[in-house]
Amino acid sequence: MEMGEDHVDVRESVRAICKGFPGSYWRELEDRQAYPEAFVKALTDAGYLAALIPEEYGGSGLALRVAAVILEEIHASGCSAGACHAQMYIMGTLLRHGSEEQKRKYLPELAAGRLRLQAFGVTEPTTGSDTTQLKTRAVKDGDDYVVTGQKVWTSRALYTDLMLLLARTKPVEECTRKSDGLSVFLIDIREAQGKGIDIRKLPAMINHNTTEIFFDGLRIPADSLIGEENRGFKYILDGMNAERILVAAEALGDARFFIRKATAYAGERVVFGRPIGQNQGVQFPIARAYAETRAADLMNRGAAALFDAGKDCGEEANLAKLLASEAAWHAADATMQIHGGYGYAREYDVERKWRDTRLFQIAPISTNLILSYLGEHVLGMPRSY
Ligand SMILES: Cc1cc2nc3c(=O)[nH]c(=O)nc-3n(C[C@H](O)[C@H](O)[C@H](O)COP(=O)(O)OP(=O)(O)OC[C@H]3O[C@@H](n4cnc5c(N)ncnc54)[C@H](O)[C@@H]3O)c2cc1C
């Protein structure tokens, strides 16, 4: 496991791209609730969104650790990978469980940037974190599946060509295990338009381009199914560790952004005749957030090293996500406080990133559910749900 600045070339190149997208770019997008097309194009053109696609399909076949470094640097630069990170978060489902035909059809197009796989529809309004109870149905009918139901918080669905959908293929009453009866589909949104899919913007506290999706008898070809029918929940679980590690990396990038901002401001801002950073009451929250960030970073590197070595990393990936999301939030809050009233001034970008980084404690999985995983699966305490 490397310490310090690993993958320096990648870091420098990502930083160079991000320089072209300063705070003003993100603020202006937020005013219009718009999608960062130019930023996503720049990352796509540089090949970074194809980082996890194997070389034989036109991608760069990089390790998960490198993908984590890419996302971390994006966030440390003050940018947000939220517009495009799904292509890394969910790529594993297609790589590990997709058929050779699906991979040959889509991966080269994704790698070349001609297609986007940016949306993942899991969450539903009435089931929330209780994923195995989701109600959207996909019923086999001849050569098609017919999809009916509703998803909520499906981010980027208006800006993607393809989406992964988790839907029920066996009624819950017929399932012997909670995790049974769900299937993953790869939906071509372009072909689905006008045939029973309605995607509506869902205005939110951050500019995350998120949506609600209504499926009203949408017919999709049977070969949209990924892997075997009714085993979809297992496929999603398989991808969770990678997702946790990537989310943690983004949170760590945010933490670095805040700590840099906070230390700079603490040194510059003079009140009562001296820099505010001379007061330990100002220094200590930043120093504490730095310590938490370093610890979370070590955990995340450990998790990625295990993942890339093909070893089990469930505990480490969950710990890393928990610690990194909290380190980022503590850094954010300290930075907000240290900026005084200017923390609220949009031009400082503190409040934007403060709002952004709060999300990591809620999505893609909330802190309580991580704690519950640790309590039950790592510490062996009784199952609570
Ligand atoms: C900006 C944004 C983008 C998102 N993007 C996507 C996306 O692209 N695709 C997608 O599928 N989803 C997405 N989500 C949804 C996100 O994954 C969920 O919001 C999250 O998993 C929590 O689910 P919920 O909102 O239904 O909360 P709930 O499940 O209703 O939980 C509410 C609170 O109760 C707590 N809680 C619930 N049960 C327990 C328990 N047994 N013990 C202790 N605490 C409990 C939770 O931890 C949480 O704090 C997004 C959400 C947001 C806000």
The ligand as an SDF file (V2000), in Angstrom:
LIG
                    3D

 53 58  0  0  0  0  0  0  0  0999 V2000
  -29.0160   13.9420   -3.8300 C   0  0  0  0  0  0  0  0  0  0  0  0
  -29.3800   12.4980   -3.7720 C   0  0  0  0  0  0  0  0  0  0  0  0
  -29.0250   11.6670   -4.8190 C   0  0  0  0  0  0  0  0  0  0  0  0
  -29.3940   10.3230   -4.8110 C   0  0  0  0  0  0  0  0  0  0  0  0
  -29.1070    9.5350   -5.9100 N   0  0  0  0  0  0  0  0  0  0  0  0
  -29.6070    8.2710   -5.9610 C   0  0  0  0  0  0  0  0  0  0  0  0
  -29.4840    7.5030   -7.1580 C   0  0  0  0  0  0  0  0  0  0  0  0
  -28.8800    7.9240   -8.1560 O   0  0  0  0  0  0  0  0  0  0  0  0
  -30.0720    6.2720   -7.1920 N   0  0  0  0  0  0  0  0  0  0  0  0
  -30.7610    5.7550   -6.1330 C   0  0  0  0  0  0  0  0  0  0  0  0
  -31.2750    4.6470   -6.2320 O   0  0  0  0  0  0  0  0  0  0  0  0
  -30.8950    6.4750   -4.9790 N   0  0  0  0  0  0  0  0  0  0  0  0
  -30.3360    7.7070   -4.8750 C   0  0  0  0  0  0  0  0  0  0  0  0
  -30.5020    8.4570   -3.7260 N   0  0  0  0  0  0  0  0  0  0  0  0
  -31.2620    7.8930   -2.6190 C   0  0  0  0  0  0  0  0  0  0  0  0
  -30.4110    7.5170   -1.4230 C   0  0  0  0  0  0  0  0  0  0  0  0
  -29.6500    6.3660   -1.7120 O   0  0  0  0  0  0  0  0  0  0  0  0
  -31.3620    7.3340   -0.2410 C   0  0  0  0  0  0  0  0  0  0  0  0
  -31.9050    8.6050    0.0500 O   0  0  0  0  0  0  0  0  0  0  0  0
  -30.6860    6.7470    0.9410 C   0  0  0  0  0  0  0  0  0  0  0  0
  -30.2780    5.4290    0.6720 O   0  0  0  0  0  0  0  0  0  0  0  0
  -31.5970    6.7500    2.1670 C   0  0  0  0  0  0  0  0  0  0  0  0
  -32.8720    6.2490    1.8360 O   0  0  0  0  0  0  0  0  0  0  0  0
  -34.2010    7.0780    2.1950 P   0  0  0  0  0  0  0  0  0  0  0  0
  -34.0000    8.4670    1.7340 O   0  0  0  0  0  0  0  0  0  0  0  0
  -35.3690    6.3650    1.6840 O   0  0  0  0  0  0  0  0  0  0  0  0
  -34.2090    7.1020    3.7680 O   0  0  0  0  0  0  0  0  0  0  0  0
  -34.9730    6.0840    4.7230 P   0  0  0  0  0  0  0  0  0  0  0  0
  -34.6670    4.6750    4.3550 O   0  0  0  0  0  0  0  0  0  0  0  0
  -36.3930    6.4980    4.8030 O   0  0  0  0  0  0  0  0  0  0  0  0
  -34.2610    6.4020    6.1100 O   0  0  0  0  0  0  0  0  0  0  0  0
  -34.4430    7.6320    6.7840 C   0  0  0  0  0  0  0  0  0  0  0  0
  -33.5080    7.6870    7.9740 C   0  0  0  0  0  0  0  0  0  0  0  0
  -33.8360    6.6370    8.8810 O   0  0  0  0  0  0  0  0  0  0  0  0
  -32.6890    5.8500    9.1520 C   0  0  0  0  0  0  0  0  0  0  0  0
  -33.0860    4.4350    9.2890 N   0  0  0  0  0  0  0  0  0  0  0  0
  -33.9240    3.7390    8.4980 C   0  0  0  0  0  0  0  0  0  0  0  0
  -34.0280    2.4710    8.9380 N   0  0  0  0  0  0  0  0  0  0  0  0
  -33.2310    2.3720   10.0310 C   0  0  0  0  0  0  0  0  0  0  0  0
  -32.8920    1.3160   10.9310 C   0  0  0  0  0  0  0  0  0  0  0  0
  -33.3990    0.0830   10.7840 N   0  0  0  0  0  0  0  0  0  0  0  0
  -32.0350    1.5710   11.9350 N   0  0  0  0  0  0  0  0  0  0  0  0
  -31.5100    2.8090   12.0980 C   0  0  0  0  0  0  0  0  0  0  0  0
  -31.7740    3.8500   11.2650 N   0  0  0  0  0  0  0  0  0  0  0  0
  -32.6290    3.6280   10.2560 C   0  0  0  0  0  0  0  0  0  0  0  0
  -31.7690    6.0400    7.9590 C   0  0  0  0  0  0  0  0  0  0  0  0
  -30.4230    5.8110    8.3050 O   0  0  0  0  0  0  0  0  0  0  0  0
  -32.0490    7.4870    7.5770 C   0  0  0  0  0  0  0  0  0  0  0  0
  -31.2090    8.3240    8.3220 O   0  0  0  0  0  0  0  0  0  0  0  0
  -30.0990    9.7890   -3.7040 C   0  0  0  0  0  0  0  0  0  0  0  0
  -30.4260   10.6170   -2.6280 C   0  0  0  0  0  0  0  0  0  0  0  0
  -30.0950   11.9520   -2.6610 C   0  0  0  0  0  0  0  0  0  0  0  0
  -30.5160   12.8330   -1.5180 C   0  0  0  0  0  0  0  0  0  0  0  0
  1  2  1  0
  2  3  1  0
  2 52  2  0
  3  4  2  0
  4  5  1  0
  4 50  1  0
  5  6  2  0
  6  7  1  0
  6 13  1  0
  7  8  2  0
  7  9  1  0
  9 10  1  0
 10 11  2  0
 10 12  1  0
 12 13  2  0
 13 14  1  0
 14 15  1  0
 14 50  1  0
 15 16  1  0
 16 17  1  0
 16 18  1  0
 18 19  1  0
 18 20  1  0
 20 21  1  0
 20 22  1  0
 22 23  1  0
 23 24  1  0
 24 25  2  0
 24 26  1  0
 24 27  1  0
 27 28  1  0
 28 29  2  0
 28 30  1  0
 28 31  1  0
 31 32  1  0
 32 33  1  0
 33 34  1  0
 33 48  1  0
 34 35  1  0
 35 36  1  0
 35 46  1  0
 36 37  1  0
 36 45  1  0
 37 38  2  0
 38 39  1  0
 39 40  1  0
 39 45  2  0
 40 41  1  0
 40 42  2  0
 42 43  1  0
 43 44  2  0
 44 45  1  0
 46 47  1  0
 46 48  1  0
 48 49  1  0
 50 51  2  0
 51 52  1  0
 52 53  1  0
M  END
$$$$
